[in-house]
């Protein structure tokens, strides 16, 4: 869940440091810690309620701890009972954090070094570590994180849950599992991808008065529902099926025709005037009994069509010599192109195909999951997941293509260095055929004339939002199917 501004920027740590430093170096330095502590205290007051139970505040040795101490001071002044814990003592406090500690002491505030036992808290505020953590938590700090996680109490993390990498979403040995996270200045990618969503709870953003500076800084943004607004124009009465484009889909090798059919159904139900599905399985029936409007043909028949507006290759394609030949043929088409699944695996396996894919100048979108991305980059899946934003950008630049690196917090990236994170979707999407549906959504939008950047972000958001709509109706997450996502995607498109 999120409480976020529309089209929110997402900043890497290095970008945030530049924004912070500019604010501190200005003619009137911005009191960032004071603003952060006040914003956190206001949220904490709402979360703690009026139970009368004390609020536990963990204040670490850096600026994150300083934010926590400012928060504690406000809560104390508002007559909330507060217990402050400074693990490891206060000897390492410096700069603004040391000033916050002095203010806390001057107001009569005290601190402990350990969490008191057998205490009932209304709220725990995690101000242990912020975005500067660069090595795994261990020893006493790791034990403290586990102790906090074991408390049966609502947890509010300041800026980012301690132990979570702000750029990657990777757990650094051990990390706080928060119910709410108040993040400062702007969103960080680590809150939105990989392990981040499982540790952050509901996100809140306090821009600390730096909205203009943040807007000028980022290459990254959060994909929101706004991407669907005016995605497709209102349909004129005087139109025909050719008005809305023709899409081709190549795949469906022996035993995998369902993948190509799912992509075809998604393309058809999301507005494409004509959808041709080219099957590699010569024994497959040339009619889809559940969607007879699809035009099923042998793969070469689709590739010879002269009126396609976009082409997708990969769903159920297989890794046979014929599959490689059809992929090579598809790369020669001067059409907007979507490559998924086995098309990506073949490109990773055969250097001539990989070289051609890099060299062609047609509009192209690649849709790898982490293992496919690793094959394309000749590395390990763990390397991909180590930094999902960097991996997506590397793929986009290497193949001169739009890329979506699928997974929790899918990353869309482009060769010019811009990127976006999607947070729609849910665990029910971890089922067969979901990627094929995304391919169908992409080729549908391209065939209808949507530019590739808008098509990529819109399709990725729509895919997840359609799955979320199914959850709202009770169709999952357990047992959610790819086919159910198609109909929900159509309904969402017709609402915008």
Secondary structure, 3 states (H helix, E strand, C coil): CEECCCCCEECCHHHHHHHHHHHHHCCCCCCHHHHHHHHHHHHHHHHHCCCCCEEEEEECCCHHHHHHHHHHHHHHHCCCCEEEECCCCCCCCCHHHHHHHHHHHHCCCCCECCCCCCCCEEEEEEECCCCCCCCCCCHHHHHHHHHHHHCCCCEEEECCCCCECCCCCCECCCCCCCCEEEEECCECHHHCCCCCHHHHCEEEEECCCCHHHHHCCCCEEEECHHHHCCCCCCCCCCCCHHHHCEEEEEECCCCCHHHHHHHHHHHHHCCCCEEEEEECCCCCCCCCCCCCCCEEEEHHHHHCCCCCCEEEECCCCCCCHHHHHHHHHHCCCCCEEEECCHHHHHHHHCHHHHHHHHHCCCCEEECCCHHHHHHHHCCCHHHHHHCHHHHHHHHHHHHCCEEEECCCCCEEECCCCCEEEECCCCHHHCCCCHHHHHHHHHHHHHHCCCCHHHHHHHHHHHHHHHHHHHHHCCCCCCCCCHHHHHHHHHHHHHHC
